[in-house]
């Protein structure tokens, strides 16, 4: 598959209580048609989000939306498609306004 290739690792650092067992890290590979790191950098530089919040938003949204694109014929994802497109459009518009302003 063509696109940007990523290795994603998430490491559990702790839970809501001190005695919460630490889970082992999860690591997987993903392909995305967009430059996720560039998107995260733009979200972070917009100043609209804290850096970690911008990373969570950008990475989560792009990983989710890529699966949604690959499975566009699945009724589960078809129901979300218009809302996700509108959300991404609004996010892009907010970014353009932040750059202009």
PEUR-V652926 format. One record per backbone hydrogen bond with DSSP energy under -1.0 kcal/mol. CO is the residue of the C=O (numbers start at 1). NH is the residue of the N-H. E is the energy in kcal/mol with one decimal. If there is no record, write none. Layout:
# PEUR-V652926
CO:NH:E + CO:NH:E
This chain:
# PEUR-V652926
4:32:-2.4 + 6:30:-2.3 + 8:28:-2.4 + 10:26:-2.3 + 17:20:-1.7 + 26:10:-2.5 + 28:8:-3.4 + 30:6:-2.9 + 32:4:-2.8 + 34:36:-1.3 + 35:39:-2.0 + 36:40:-2.6 + 37:41:-2.3 + 38:42:-2.1 + 39:43:-2.5 + 40:44:-2.7 + 41:45:-2.4 + 42:46:-1.2 + 50:54:-2.9 + 51:55:-2.1 + 52:56:-2.4 + 53:57:-2.6 + 54:58:-2.7 + 55:59:-2.6 + 56:60:-2.2 + 57:61:-2.5 + 58:62:-2.1 + 59:63:-2.5 + 60:64:-2.4 + 61:65:-3.0 + 62:66:-1.6 + 63:67:-1.6 + 64:68:-2.3 + 65:69:-2.3 + 66:70:-2.2 + 67:71:-1.7 + 69:72:-1.2 + 71:74:-2.3 + 74:78:-2.5 + 75:79:-1.6 + 77:81:-1.5 + 80:84:-2.5 + 81:85:-2.6 + 82:86:-2.2 + 83:87:-2.5 + 84:88:-2.9 + 85:89:-2.4 + 86:90:-2.4 + 87:91:-2.4 + 88:92:-2.5 + 89:93:-2.3 + 90:94:-2.3 + 91:95:-1.9 + 92:96:-2.4 + 93:97:-2.4 + 94:98:-2.1 + 95:99:-2.0 + 96:100:-2.0 + 97:101:-2.1
